[in-house]
Amino acid sequence: VFQWMMKSECYFIDGTEKVRFVERLIYNREQLLHFDSDVGYYVGDTPEGEKRAQCWNNKPERLEFNRNEVDRFCRVSYELYA
């Protein structure tokens, strides 16, 4: 069985004062790459992930979308569920 998974996580420090968004691309339990809003771009965790990260980092609209997830996804989720 092969499994692709994109996992999104929000980390909250002091309520919504400091929020961090992390997105992970996982294939068969191995993390290939991740996006961290504190860093602002994709980082490859494997050789295959490095290739994908380089490709995705050359797409400004994709980076901008993920950078905005802190407000669009994390802060809204905090208000709904906290």
C-alpha positions as CSV (number, residue, x, y, z in Angstrom):
1,V,0.0,0.0,0.0
2,F,1.3,3.4,-1.0
3,Q,0.2,6.5,0.9
4,W,0.5,10.2,0.0
5,M,-0.4,12.6,2.8
6,M,-0.3,16.3,3.1
7,K,-0.5,17.3,6.8
8,S,-1.1,20.8,8.0
9,E,-0.5,21.9,11.6
10,C,-0.9,25.1,13.5
11,Y,1.1,26.0,16.6
12,F,-0.1,28.7,18.9
13,I,2.0,30.6,21.4
14,D,0.2,33.1,23.7
15,G,-3.2,32.5,22.0
16,T,-3.0,33.9,18.6
17,E,-0.2,36.3,19.4
18,K,2.4,34.1,17.8
19,V,1.1,31.5,15.3
20,R,3.2,29.1,13.2
21,F,1.8,27.1,10.2
22,V,3.6,23.9,9.1
23,E,2.6,21.8,6.1
24,R,4.3,18.4,5.6
25,L,4.3,16.1,2.5
26,I,4.6,12.5,3.6
27,Y,5.0,9.4,1.4
28,N,4.9,6.0,3.0
29,R,5.6,7.4,6.4
30,E,8.7,9.4,5.2
31,Q,8.5,13.1,5.3
32,L,9.7,14.4,1.9
33,L,9.4,18.1,2.5
34,H,7.8,20.7,4.7
35,F,6.8,24.4,4.6
36,D,7.2,26.4,7.8
37,S,5.6,29.9,8.0
38,D,8.5,31.0,10.2
39,V,10.9,30.1,7.4
40,G,8.6,31.2,4.5
41,Y,9.5,28.5,1.9
42,Y,9.6,24.8,1.4
43,V,12.5,22.7,2.7
44,G,13.4,19.3,1.3
45,D,13.9,16.6,3.9
46,T,15.0,13.9,1.3
47,P,16.6,14.1,-2.1
48,E,13.2,13.7,-3.8
49,G,11.8,16.3,-1.4
50,E,14.6,18.8,-2.3
51,K,13.6,18.6,-6.0
52,R,9.9,19.2,-5.2
53,A,10.8,22.0,-2.8
54,Q,12.9,23.7,-5.4
55,C,10.1,23.5,-7.9
56,W,7.4,24.7,-5.4
57,N,9.6,27.5,-4.2
58,N,9.7,28.9,-7.8
59,K,6.0,29.4,-7.7
60,P,5.3,32.7,-5.9
61,E,1.6,32.1,-5.8
62,R,2.0,28.8,-3.9
63,L,4.4,30.4,-1.4
64,E,2.1,33.4,-0.9
65,F,-0.9,31.1,-0.3
66,N,1.0,29.1,2.4
67,R,2.3,32.2,4.0
68,N,-1.3,33.5,4.4
69,E,-2.5,30.2,5.9
70,V,-1.5,31.6,9.3
71,D,-4.4,34.0,9.1
72,R,-6.7,32.1,6.8
73,F,-6.5,28.7,8.4
74,C,-4.8,28.8,11.8
75,R,-6.3,31.9,13.4
76,V,-9.8,31.1,12.2
77,S,-9.5,27.5,13.5
78,Y,-8.3,28.9,16.9
79,E,-11.4,31.1,17.1
80,L,-13.7,28.3,16.2
81,Y,-12.2,25.6,18.5
82,A,-10.5,27.3,21.4
